[in-house]
Amino acid sequence: MTMQVSKVQFSDHDTVHEIQNVKDMEEKDFSAVYFTVDELRSLRDECKTLVRMIDEGLHLSPSGKQLFDTRGLENQTKANKRKTRELRDSLYDSIHATQRGSDGWGDSDTTDALAMMSRCLYYFN
């Protein structure tokens, strides 16, 4: 069995493309580039349907093979949302406990701990 090695290759030169401002676009160009409200609604509904299928296990064949790509949708499942909510709540509890246990804001250990927990919370909100 031969081992495949992934490679990244960059161009020898850069190409700059001017992007037209939305205000200067003709209606047909605008329609070709942007989604309509109905298209966005349809896309959202399709994603919700796929997430429900993942929640119910309908994304797997009887042999366990994935029937469709779930990339990005797994974060919207009930189990993942519950886990994220629990972790976020735990972080909030830790921040509040650290604040209550601190003698003052001058304590650098407390300030560092709060900063780290606040950065973590950024990713869960």
Backbone hydrogen bonds, N-H to C=O, Kabsch-Sander energy under -0.5 kcal/mol:
donor,donor_aa,acceptor,acceptor_aa,energy
20,Q,18,E,-0.5
24,D,21,N,-1.3
25,M,22,V,-1.3
30,F,26,E,-2.7
31,S,27,E,-2.6
32,A,28,K,-1.4
33,V,29,D,-1.3
33,V,30,F,-0.5
34,Y,30,F,-2.5
40,L,36,T,-2.4
41,R,37,V,-2.4
42,S,38,D,-2.4
43,L,39,E,-2.3
44,R,40,L,-2.6
45,D,41,R,-2.5
46,E,42,S,-2.3
47,C,43,L,-2.3
48,K,44,R,-2.4
49,T,45,D,-2.2
50,L,46,E,-2.3
51,V,47,C,-2.4
52,R,48,K,-2.3
53,M,49,T,-2.0
54,I,50,L,-2.1
55,D,51,V,-2.7
56,E,52,R,-1.8
57,G,54,I,-1.4
58,L,53,M,-2.7
59,H,53,M,-0.6
60,L,57,G,-1.0
61,S,65,K,-2.9
64,G,61,S,-2.4
67,L,59,H,-3.6
68,F,59,H,-0.6
73,L,70,T,-1.7
74,E,70,T,-1.3
76,Q,73,L,-1.9
77,T,74,E,-1.1
81,K,77,T,-2.6
82,R,78,K,-2.4
83,K,79,A,-2.3
84,T,80,N,-2.5
85,R,81,K,-2.6
86,E,82,R,-2.6
87,L,83,K,-2.3
88,R,84,T,-2.7
89,D,85,R,-2.6
90,S,86,E,-2.2
91,L,87,L,-2.3
92,Y,88,R,-2.4
93,D,89,D,-2.5
94,S,90,S,-2.3
95,I,91,L,-2.4
96,H,92,Y,-2.6
97,A,93,D,-2.5
98,T,94,S,-2.5
99,Q,95,I,-2.4
100,R,96,H,-2.5
101,G,97,A,-2.2
102,S,98,T,-0.8
102,S,99,Q,-0.5
107,D,104,G,-1.2
108,S,106,G,-0.6
111,T,107,D,-2.3
112,D,108,S,-2.7
113,A,109,D,-2.4
114,L,110,T,-2.6
115,A,111,T,-2.2
116,M,112,D,-2.4
117,M,113,A,-2.4
118,S,114,L,-2.5
119,R,115,A,-2.1
120,C,116,M,-1.9
121,L,117,M,-2.3
122,Y,118,S,-1.5
123,Y,119,R,-0.8
123,Y,120,C,-0.9
124,F,120,C,-0.6
124,F,121,L,-1.2
125,N,121,L,-0.6
125,N,122,Y,-0.7
